[in-house]
Amino acid sequence: MIKGTEDTKYAYVNGIIRARESKLLTKGHFDRLLAADLSSFNTILSDTPYIGQKDISSGLEAEEIALRNFFNRYCQTPQVNRLIDWPEQIHNLKVKLKRGSDDILYSQEESEVETWPEVIEKIEKFALDKDPFLFSTNLDKILCKYFYETAQFTPFFSKYLEVYFDLENIRSFFRARQFENSREIFSQVYIPYGSVDKKLFVDNLSAHHDLLGKNFFTTPYSKIMDRGSAYIEECHSFLRLERMCGEMKLEFLVQARRMTFGVEPLFGFYQFKISEIKKIRQVYWGKLNEVPSDELKESIPDVW
């Protein structure tokens, strides 16, 4: 198990987290939700915190707010707070500069990221070239740089971010493969802080999908490359790739559950709970929009 912070001041809240982890939804809950119609959702979720609001959507939103308040109350490690706050601040900045709806903004009292020199430079550049893709990509890469620097305070978080960077590069790799100028596109979005060298990705941008698993066999991601590419080829969909990437991040965080001390259990619980809320929302809106059950099932990470 990767060494964590072992900070004893989290002993109390980690006891609370153990109790809350036992109330996370099981695979059985999701199997029943996937098989049921919308009229049965309240019954299936009757023993969960998602009931008691005017509808399922309101229940999900209320639980999301309660989770964030719980995290903010007990997280006393600034570096970990930033791992949660910064992506929301970057999202808000993108929405505001692209004149998006206020309805999709996160609730953030201030925006630290807007003071970063690199961000200020990209905002000025965006005002001139009006290229939303390049602007969004540049902000994401800047965020990853600050993530990388912040996470060096403990092996657990530096390794978690390494996995995060690798998975983001894998997602970018498969999307770049859909375009003729794949090398140029991938070079724009590649994050240099992961464990997989850029050359390995670039050398395989034109490789046949059957070879990708074998060509990445020296990495921990050969299964994702193999099965994700096969599904893209067969179904013209990134569902399996996205699911497997989500599963790998959660599988890494499982080890936080075995830690007695430190901020890691709190961070892990937050990520598992956010994933649970996202999964319920996917199934609920999928049912509303008559998405086939097979597609919904394919999108649900199988980590419990």
Helices and strands as residue ranges (DSSP letters): G 8-10, H 11-21, H 27-35, G 38-40, H 41-44, H 56-74, H 78-97, G 102-104, G 112-115, H 117-129, H 132-150, G 151-153, H 155-176, H 182-189, H 198-203, G 209-211, H 212-215, H 222-235, H 239-253, G 254-258, H 264-288, H 293-298
